[in-house]
Amino acid sequence: MKSQSTLVFSNELPPVKKLGEELLLIYDQILAQKSPVFKKWSQQIALKYAVQAGEHLKDIEHFPRHIKAITKLTEQTSVKKLTIVVVGGGSLGDFGGFVASILKRGVRLIHIPSTWLAAIDSAHGGKTALNVGGAKNQIGTFYPAEQILMVRSVLMSQPEARAYEGFGELVKIALIEGGKLWNSLAKERQVNSRVLWKHLEAAVKAKYKVVAKDPEEKKGIRHVLNLGHTVGHVLESYYELPHGIAINYGLDFALRFSVQKKIMKPTEAEKIYSEPIMGFLLSPLRDDMISIKSNDLNEYRRLLLSDKKKTKAATLRFVFVQKPGKTVIREVSVDDLLIEICRQREEELHG
């Protein structure tokens, strides 16, 4: 498999015959219901496997049923000729990519993201994953797709509300990259599909700059892409939030924590938060998402301790921001994170 995917930007879905000789389409079943164009396009592919998107799709308890059905569906195909085409959002990408990496010991893979979240982030970098025991992404592989097709008509067909789910990952990569991407995004005064498509190519290229330095996360460089994810994943699992919304919350937490740890100067934080685009950043504290009940904190602790970013028994690598384009990774204890959650909550309540 190639170490990095080929990116293709197009206005419409590609001719099926250009995707490969033998195809298996794994797709979000709602696409066939909501998109006549996708339904007509998919009918040209003989082997299809429809699934319901969401984190439950990645639950390891359900995987044996899926892989048994997919194995039977592809039993007459050739490992050398088979291509799995995955059309869907982040959960589809994680699931379909994992299937491609293990089926017949690995077959060709193409991603066609159908959500902004997948198009901006999860389709890129080669990570696949399943969830175990309610904890996200506990097992998986590194398996880059041969091609990732960014299809404007597919992405623009989403409800406008879905654009906001991709917004958190867009701000995340812009803060990591800094420079032109951050300066351009920071001046935007709305969050919609037009804005996301405008910045999509630059955002994806920024992610690949990081991935290229550490393709399989062995050097620690790629860990910077977890900015906003430590607390974000806790909120996602505990409150069953969409991933992009949870990361939006997690970014706000990380920026505030960066100031508290004196990694970011207060003046820099004021400058960042004064940018027009930051008016759309959600705060879990303002929105009363984080409570300080003992049962909540106990569950936060359990989820943090299951985080694969752990370095020791109760220590994690946390990504801080010094300024746009400059991040710092430091080890912090789970207790420090829980204390900071409570501190930020008290700060918001009492000013």
C-alpha positions as CSV (number, residue, x, y, z in Angstrom):
1,M,0.0,0.0,0.0
2,K,1.1,3.6,-0.6
3,S,2.3,5.5,2.4
4,Q,0.3,8.6,1.3
5,S,-3.0,8.8,-0.5
6,T,-3.6,10.5,-3.8
7,L,-6.1,13.4,-3.4
8,V,-8.6,14.2,-6.1
9,F,-10.9,17.2,-6.0
10,S,-13.9,17.0,-8.4
11,N,-17.4,18.4,-8.8
12,E,-19.2,15.1,-9.4
13,L,-18.9,11.4,-8.5
14,P,-16.3,9.6,-10.8
15,P,-17.2,7.1,-13.5
16,V,-17.4,3.7,-11.8
17,K,-15.2,2.0,-14.4
18,K,-12.3,4.2,-13.3
19,L,-12.3,3.0,-9.7
20,G,-11.2,-0.6,-10.4
21,E,-11.9,-3.9,-11.9
22,E,-13.8,-5.5,-9.0
23,L,-15.5,-3.2,-6.5
24,L,-17.2,-3.6,-3.1
25,L,-19.1,-0.4,-2.1
26,I,-19.4,0.1,1.7
27,Y,-21.7,3.0,2.2
28,D,-23.9,4.9,4.6
29,Q,-27.4,3.7,3.9
30,I,-28.9,7.1,4.3
31,L,-27.1,8.3,1.2
32,A,-29.2,6.0,-1.0
33,Q,-32.3,7.4,0.8
34,K,-31.4,11.1,0.6
35,S,-29.4,11.4,-2.6
36,P,-30.9,10.3,-5.9
37,V,-27.6,11.1,-7.6
38,F,-25.7,8.7,-5.3
39,K,-28.4,6.1,-5.5
40,K,-28.2,6.1,-9.3
41,W,-24.4,6.0,-9.2
42,S,-24.3,3.2,-6.7
43,Q,-26.6,1.0,-8.8
44,Q,-23.7,0.6,-11.3
45,I,-21.7,-1.4,-8.6
46,A,-22.7,-5.0,-8.2
47,L,-21.3,-5.7,-4.7
48,K,-22.7,-3.4,-2.1
49,Y,-22.8,-3.4,1.7
50,A,-25.0,-0.7,3.3
51,V,-24.5,0.2,7.0
52,Q,-25.9,2.6,9.5
53,A,-23.4,5.3,10.4
54,G,-22.4,6.1,13.9
55,E,-20.0,5.0,16.6
56,H,-22.1,1.8,17.1
57,L,-20.8,0.7,13.7
58,K,-17.3,0.7,15.1
59,D,-18.3,-1.4,18.2
60,I,-16.1,-4.5,18.2
61,E,-19.1,-6.6,19.5
62,H,-20.9,-6.0,16.1
63,F,-17.8,-6.5,13.9
64,P,-18.0,-10.4,13.6
65,R,-21.4,-10.1,12.0
66,H,-20.2,-7.5,9.5
67,I,-17.0,-9.2,8.5
68,K,-18.8,-12.5,8.1
69,A,-21.3,-10.9,5.7
70,I,-18.6,-9.0,3.8
71,T,-16.4,-12.1,3.5
72,K,-19.3,-14.0,2.0
73,L,-20.1,-11.1,-0.4
74,T,-16.6,-11.0,-1.7
75,E,-15.8,-14.7,-1.7
76,Q,-15.6,-14.9,-5.5
77,T,-13.4,-11.8,-5.9
78,S,-9.7,-11.6,-6.5
79,V,-7.4,-10.1,-3.9
80,K,-5.4,-8.5,-6.7
81,K,-8.4,-7.0,-8.4
82,L,-10.7,-6.1,-5.5
83,T,-11.1,-2.4,-4.4
84,I,-13.2,-1.4,-1.4
85,V,-14.8,2.0,-2.0
86,V,-16.0,3.6,1.2
87,V,-18.6,6.4,0.9
88,G,-19.6,8.0,4.2
89,G,-18.5,10.0,7.2
90,G,-15.9,9.3,9.9
91,S,-17.3,6.2,11.3
92,L,-17.7,4.7,7.8
93,G,-14.1,5.6,7.1
94,D,-12.8,4.0,10.2
95,F,-14.9,0.9,9.8
96,G,-14.4,0.5,6.0
97,G,-10.7,1.2,6.2
98,F,-10.3,-1.5,8.9
99,V,-12.2,-4.0,6.8
100,A,-9.9,-3.2,3.8
101,S,-6.8,-3.6,5.9
102,I,-7.7,-7.1,7.0
103,L,-9.9,-8.6,4.3
104,K,-7.8,-11.1,2.3
105,R,-4.8,-9.7,4.2
106,G,-5.4,-6.2,2.7
107,V,-7.1,-5.0,-0.5
108,R,-7.1,-1.7,-2.4
109,L,-9.0,1.1,-0.7
110,I,-10.7,4.3,-1.9
111,H,-12.4,6.8,0.3
112,I,-15.1,9.2,-0.8
113,P,-16.0,11.3,2.3
114,S,-19.6,12.3,2.4
115,T,-19.4,14.6,5.5
116,W,-17.3,17.7,6.1
117,L,-15.8,16.1,9.2
118,A,-14.5,13.2,7.2
119,A,-13.4,15.4,4.3
120,I,-11.4,17.7,6.5
121,D,-9.9,15.2,8.9
122,S,-10.8,11.5,9.4
123,A,-10.4,10.3,5.8
124,H,-6.8,11.4,5.7
125,G,-3.8,9.9,7.4
126,G,-4.5,6.2,7.1
127,K,-5.9,5.5,10.6
128,T,-8.6,2.9,10.9
129,A,-10.3,2.0,14.2
130,L,-12.9,0.1,16.2
131,N,-14.2,0.9,19.7
132,V,-13.9,-1.5,22.7
133,G,-16.0,-1.3,25.8
134,G,-17.4,2.2,25.0
135,A,-13.8,3.6,24.6
136,K,-13.0,5.1,21.2
137,N,-10.5,3.7,18.8
138,Q,-8.9,1.1,21.0
139,I,-7.9,-1.2,18.1
140,G,-7.0,-0.4,14.5
141,T,-4.5,-0.3,11.8
142,F,-2.6,2.2,9.7
143,Y,-3.9,1.7,6.1
144,P,-3.8,4.7,3.8
145,A,-6.4,4.7,1.0
146,E,-4.9,4.6,-2.5
147,Q,-7.2,7.5,-3.4
148,I,-9.4,10.0,-1.6
149,L,-11.9,11.7,-3.8
150,M,-13.3,15.0,-2.5
151,V,-16.5,15.4,-4.4
152,R,-18.1,18.8,-4.2
153,S,-21.6,17.7,-5.1
154,V,-21.6,15.1,-2.4
155,L,-20.3,17.4,0.3
156,M,-22.6,20.3,-0.7
157,S,-25.6,18.0,-0.5
158,Q,-25.4,17.8,3.3
159,P,-27.7,19.8,5.5
160,E,-26.0,23.1,6.4
161,A,-26.1,22.1,10.0
162,R,-23.5,19.4,9.3
163,A,-21.0,22.1,8.3
164,Y,-20.7,23.0,11.9
165,E,-19.5,19.4,12.8
166,G,-16.6,19.9,10.5
167,F,-15.8,23.3,11.9
168,G,-14.0,22.0,15.0
169,E,-11.5,20.0,13.0
170,L,-11.0,22.9,10.6
171,V,-10.1,25.3,13.4
172,K,-7.9,22.6,14.9
173,I,-5.7,22.2,11.9
174,A,-5.6,25.9,11.3
175,L,-4.3,26.5,14.8
176,I,-1.7,23.8,14.2
177,E,-0.6,25.1,10.8
178,G,-0.8,28.9,11.6
179,G,0.3,31.1,8.8
180,K,-1.9,31.7,5.7
181,L,-4.5,29.0,6.7
182,W,-5.1,30.5,10.2
183,N,-5.0,34.1,9.0
184,S,-7.5,33.4,6.2
185,L,-9.9,31.3,8.3
186,A,-9.7,33.6,11.3
187,K,-11.4,36.4,9.3
188,E,-14.4,34.4,8.3
189,R,-17.7,35.6,9.8
190,Q,-19.8,32.6,9.2
191,V,-19.6,28.8,9.2
192,N,-21.2,27.1,6.2
193,S,-20.5,24.7,3.4
194,R,-19.1,27.5,1.2
195,V,-16.5,28.4,3.8
196,L,-15.5,24.8,4.4
197,W,-15.1,24.1,0.7
198,K,-13.0,27.2,0.4
199,H,-10.5,26.1,3.0
200,L,-10.7,22.4,2.5
201,E,-7.7,21.8,0.2
202,A,-5.4,24.0,2.4
203,A,-6.6,22.2,5.6
204,V,-6.0,18.7,4.1
205,K,-2.6,19.6,2.9
206,A,-1.7,21.0,6.3
207,K,-2.7,17.7,7.9
208,Y,-0.6,15.8,5.3
209,K,2.5,17.9,6.2
210,V,2.2,16.5,9.8
211,V,1.4,13.0,8.7
212,A,4.3,12.8,6.3
213,K,6.8,13.4,9.2
214,D,5.3,10.6,11.3
215,P,3.1,8.2,9.2
216,E,2.6,5.6,11.9
217,E,2.8,7.8,14.9
218,K,6.1,6.3,16.0
219,K,8.0,9.6,16.5
220,G,5.4,11.5,18.5
221,I,5.2,14.3,15.9
222,R,1.8,13.2,14.6
223,H,0.4,13.5,18.1
224,V,-0.1,17.2,17.6
225,L,-3.2,16.3,15.5
226,N,-4.8,15.4,18.8
227,L,-5.2,19.0,19.7
228,G,-8.6,19.3,21.4
229,H,-9.2,15.6,21.4
230,T,-8.3,14.6,25.0
231,V,-11.2,16.3,26.7
232,G,-13.2,16.2,23.4
233,H,-13.2,12.4,23.3
234,V,-14.4,12.3,26.9
235,L,-17.3,14.6,26.1
236,E,-18.1,12.7,22.9
237,S,-18.3,9.4,24.8
238,Y,-20.0,10.6,27.9
239,Y,-22.6,12.9,26.4
240,E,-22.9,11.0,23.0
241,L,-22.0,14.1,21.1
242,P,-21.1,14.3,17.4
243,H,-17.3,14.1,17.1
244,G,-17.0,17.5,15.5
245,I,-19.0,19.2,18.2
246,A,-17.0,17.5,21.0
247,I,-13.7,18.6,19.4
248,N,-15.1,22.1,19.2
249,Y,-15.6,22.0,22.9
250,G,-12.2,20.3,23.4
251,L,-10.4,23.1,21.6
252,D,-11.8,25.7,23.9
253,F,-10.7,23.7,26.9
254,A,-7.2,23.3,25.4
255,L,-6.8,27.0,24.7
256,R,-7.9,27.9,28.3
257,F,-5.6,25.2,29.7
258,S,-2.7,26.6,27.7
259,V,-3.1,30.0,29.4
260,Q,-3.5,28.4,32.8
261,K,-0.2,26.5,32.3
262,K,1.5,29.7,31.1
263,I,2.2,28.2,27.8
264,M,0.1,30.8,26.0
265,K,0.3,34.4,27.0
266,P,-3.1,36.0,28.0
267,T,-2.5,38.6,25.3
268,E,-2.2,35.9,22.7
269,A,-5.4,34.2,23.9
270,E,-7.2,37.6,23.7
271,K,-5.9,38.0,20.2
272,I,-7.1,34.5,19.1
273,Y,-10.5,34.9,20.7
274,S,-11.0,38.3,19.2
275,E,-10.9,36.9,15.7
276,P,-14.4,36.7,14.0
277,I,-14.3,33.0,13.4
278,M,-13.8,32.3,17.2
279,G,-17.2,33.6,17.9
280,F,-18.4,30.2,16.6
281,L,-16.2,28.2,19.0
282,L,-18.4,26.4,21.5
283,S,-17.5,26.4,25.2
284,P,-18.5,23.3,27.3
285,L,-18.5,25.6,30.3
286,R,-20.7,28.4,29.0
287,D,-23.1,25.8,27.6
288,D,-23.2,23.9,30.9
289,M,-21.9,20.7,29.3
290,I,-19.4,20.0,32.1
291,S,-20.8,19.4,35.5
292,I,-18.8,18.7,38.7
293,K,-20.9,15.9,40.1
294,S,-18.7,13.2,41.6
295,N,-20.3,10.5,39.4
296,D,-19.5,12.6,36.3
297,L,-15.9,13.1,37.3
298,N,-15.5,9.4,38.1
299,E,-16.7,8.6,34.6
300,Y,-14.4,11.3,33.1
301,R,-11.5,9.6,34.9
302,R,-12.4,6.2,33.5
303,L,-12.5,7.5,30.0
304,L,-9.3,9.5,30.4
305,L,-7.5,6.4,31.7
306,S,-8.7,4.4,28.7
307,D,-7.2,7.1,26.3
308,K,-4.5,5.6,24.1
309,K,-2.5,8.8,24.5
310,K,-1.5,7.6,28.0
311,T,2.2,7.5,28.6
312,K,2.1,6.1,32.1
313,A,-0.6,4.7,34.5
314,A,-2.4,8.0,35.0
315,T,-0.5,10.4,32.7
316,L,-1.4,11.6,29.2
317,R,0.3,13.6,26.4
318,F,-1.7,16.8,26.1
319,V,-1.4,19.2,23.2
320,F,-1.2,22.9,24.2
321,V,-1.1,26.0,22.0
322,Q,1.5,28.7,22.4
323,K,0.2,30.6,19.4
324,P,-1.2,29.7,15.9
325,G,1.4,27.6,14.2
326,K,3.2,26.8,17.5
327,T,2.0,23.9,19.6
328,V,3.6,22.2,22.7
329,I,3.1,18.6,23.8
330,R,3.5,18.0,27.5
331,E,2.6,15.2,29.9
332,V,-0.2,15.9,32.3
333,S,-1.8,13.8,34.9
334,V,-5.4,12.7,34.8
335,D,-5.8,14.5,38.1
336,D,-4.5,17.7,36.6
337,L,-7.1,17.5,33.8
338,L,-9.9,16.9,36.2
339,I,-8.8,19.8,38.4
340,E,-8.6,22.0,35.3
341,I,-12.1,21.0,34.3
342,C,-13.4,22.0,37.7
343,R,-11.3,25.2,37.7
344,Q,-12.6,26.3,34.3
345,R,-16.2,25.5,35.4
346,E,-15.8,27.6,38.6
347,E,-14.2,30.4,36.6
348,E,-17.2,30.5,34.2
349,L,-19.7,30.3,37.0
350,H,-18.1,33.0,39.2
351,G,-16.2,35.1,36.7
